[in-house]
Amino acid sequence: MPQYTLSVIQEWIAQSQNIVVLTGAGISTDSGIPDFRGPKGIWTLNPKAEQMSDIRYYISDPEVRCLAWQSRLAHPAWTAEPNVGHLALAELEQSGRLRALITQNIDGLHQRAGLTPQRVIEVHGSLHKVMCLTCQWRGPMQETLERVRQGDPDPACVHCGGLLKSDTISFGQPLVPEIVNAAAAAIDQCDLLMTVGTTLRVYPVAALVPRAIERGAKLVVLNAELTAFDDAANAVLRESISAILPQICKAARLPSSFISE
């Protein structure tokens, strides 16, 4: 894997016209939202939490559902603020070089940072919405959480009585085809793919990376831990996302004739 200086990566950004960014949980940890598999990850510290993210357990076990609703009540996304990494990507969009931001996160912080909602592709759904597993009704999460606060430990759909859950993709659930297609279409047009805060081990989202490489895009990986595509990347950065991402994204405002010194 070639090693490049920050100035060279900045030059790639300045020369790119169709950048796609793929983000994972690592970009939100500086906003107080823990990741899943890291040393202080949700699943590392609480094995029961992984069951709450598995649709089989969620449907079959009322205790798991009740725990899931209590977890949603206490989720840090409700009080978290976008950090400088989120804001840097919003600045990247303002430069006109960002084609799409594909995120595995469900916290909505990219939109709160100022990114155009239509440009954000949430492949794993959104915690800010609730859905019925029976009639497919969808609505604001906070309205259902208020029912939990009022004493309903496992609220049912008010329209059909079906099971409710967050409008997110759990293990055992397929991704939404239209969203996957939108992500693939963006990848097919990109000239640079930057992955931020993800180990790139969860499929089918991780399959977007070799797809971009096959179409000639450069790959820049920014993650604290090893990823599944480090060896295929043009550059890998291990620095803090909040420290390095603003430096990378500011290059998007430079002219394409920018030459590093």
VEXPALO-241802 format. One record per residue (C-alpha): x, y, z. Coordinates in steps of 0.05 Angstrom, whole numbers, padded with zeros to 5 digits, always signed. Layout:
BEGIN
XYZ ...
! end
This chain:
BEGIN
+00000+00000+00000 +00031+00066-00021 +00042+00119+00032 +00023+00191+00015 +00030+00256+00052 -00030+00296+00072 -00014+00348+00019 -00019+00295-00036 -00087+00273-00010 -00109+00346-00008 -00088+00351-00081 -00131+00291-00099 -00190+00325-00065 -00177+00390-00102 -00174+00353-00169 -00236+00310-00158 -00304+00329-00185 -00347+00271-00160 -00327+00252-00089 -00366+00200-00051 -00357+00192+00024 -00376+00129+00062 -00382+00138+00137 -00389+00091+00196 -00396+00095+00271 -00326+00122+00281 -00344+00192+00257 -00396+00200+00312 -00355+00176+00371 -00329+00247+00382 -00402+00268+00389 -00411+00220+00447 -00443+00163+00407 -00404+00098+00420 -00387+00051+00363 -00407-00023+00365 -00345-00067+00363 -00290-00021+00390 -00260-00030+00460 -00316+00014+00489 -00367-00007+00438 -00440-00020+00453 -00436-00094+00437 -00368-00102+00471 -00394-00076+00538 -00464-00105+00533 -00472-00171+00495 -00547-00167+00504 -00547-00105+00461 -00528-00146+00400 -00591-00187+00409 -00631-00122+00408 -00602-00110+00339 -00622-00179+00313 -00692-00182+00282 -00702-00255+00303 -00694-00239+00377 -00732-00174+00370 -00793-00208+00341 -00793-00270+00385 -00773-00243+00453 -00815-00189+00488 -00759-00177+00539 -00711-00159+00482 -00762-00110+00454 -00773-00077+00522 -00698-00070+00531 -00693-00041+00461 -00745+00012+00476 -00709+00031+00540 -00644+00035+00500 -00678+00081+00449 -00702+00126+00505 -00631+00134+00530 -00597+00137+00462 -00543+00192+00460 -00567+00214+00391 -00621+00256+00423 -00571+00302+00456 -00510+00293+00411 -00484+00351+00369 -00448+00345+00302 -00373+00347+00312 -00320+00380+00268 -00316+00317+00225 -00390+00323+00207 -00382+00397+00195 -00321+00386+00150 -00362+00340+00105 -00417+00393+00102 -00363+00441+00078 -00341+00390+00027 -00412+00390-00001 -00412+00466-00005 -00351+00463-00050 -00393+00427-00103 -00347+00367-00105 -00388+00319-00062 -00434+00274-00104 -00463+00234-00045 -00451+00216+00027 -00467+00143+00041 -00473+00129+00116 -00482+00067+00158 -00501+00112+00217 -00572+00122+00241 -00561+00184+00284 -00578+00238+00233 -00517+00280+00251 -00496+00290+00179 -00562+00326+00164 -00557+00366+00228 -00487+00388+00207 -00517+00420+00145 -00513+00367+00091 -00570+00367+00042 -00616+00309+00064 -00626+00287-00008 -00550+00277-00015 -00546+00233+00047 -00559+00159+00033 -00576+00125+00099 -00565+00052+00082 -00582+00028+00152 -00642+00073+00162 -00656+00127+00214 -00666+00125+00289 -00710+00186+00282 -00767+00145+00252 -00808+00087+00276 -00839+00033+00233 -00890-00023+00239 -00865-00092+00219 -00936-00112+00198 -00968-00055+00160 -00904-00016+00144 -00931+00049+00175 -00877+00099+00191 -00877+00159+00237 -00834+00203+00283 -00796+00164+00335 -00807+00215+00390 -00883+00205+00389 -00874+00130+00403 -00820+00143+00455 -00870+00187+00492 -00915+00127+00499 -00857+00089+00529 -00845+00146+00578 -00918+00143+00597 -00911+00070+00617 -00921+00027+00555 -00859-00018+00555 -00872-00048+00486 -00917-00001+00445 -00957-00032+00388 -00976+00000+00322 -01037+00045+00332 -01061+00028+00262 -01058-00049+00262 -01031-00072+00329 -00966-00098+00298 -00896-00095+00328 -00860-00028+00324 -00786-00017+00319 -00739+00038+00297 -00737+00048+00222 -00667+00019+00219 -00638-00044+00190 -00627-00099+00241 -00587-00162+00231 -00631-00210+00191 -00666-00154+00154 -00650-00138+00081 -00629-00069+00060 -00679-00027+00021 -00665-00041-00053 -00678+00031-00075 -00628+00057-00025 -00576+00005-00044 -00586+00024-00117 -00577+00098-00102 -00512+00083-00066 -00487+00040-00124 -00505+00094-00174 -00465+00145-00136 -00405+00098-00131 -00408+00086-00206 -00398+00161-00219 -00345+00177-00166 -00273+00193-00180 -00252+00189-00107 -00282+00148-00050 -00265+00167+00021 -00285+00120+00076 -00289+00150+00146 -00297+00114+00213 -00315+00045+00186 -00278-00021+00186 -00312-00039+00119 -00330-00108+00143 -00406-00104+00139 -00437-00127+00074 -00468-00111+00026 -00445-00040+00040 -00371-00059+00040 -00380-00086-00031 -00385-00013-00054 -00311-00005-00042 -00284-00054-00094 -00339-00030-00141 -00309+00040-00137 -00238+00014-00147 -00259-00026-00208 -00286+00038-00239 -00221+00074-00229 -00235+00115-00167 -00180+00130-00117 -00193+00103-00047 -00174+00141+00017 -00187+00105+00083 -00192+00144+00148 -00202+00098+00208 -00168+00087+00275 -00167+00011+00266 -00149-00036+00209 -00201-00042+00154 -00216-00097+00105 -00191-00054+00046 -00127-00022+00073 -00085-00061+00024 -00127-00037-00035 -00128+00036-00014 -00088+00091-00046 -00078+00121+00023 -00094+00102+00094 -00097+00152+00152 -00099+00130+00225 -00104+00199+00256 -00163+00225+00295 -00222+00238+00248 -00237+00304+00281 -00165+00326+00274 -00151+00305+00202 -00217+00307+00165 -00224+00383+00167 -00154+00389+00138 -00172+00342+00081 -00239+00374+00065 -00213+00445+00064 -00174+00426+00001 -00241+00421-00036 -00243+00497-00038 -00176+00500-00074 -00173+00504-00150 -00162+00438-00187 -00094+00465-00208 -00071+00462-00136 -00001+00431-00131 +00026+00410-00063 +00090+00441-00042 
! end
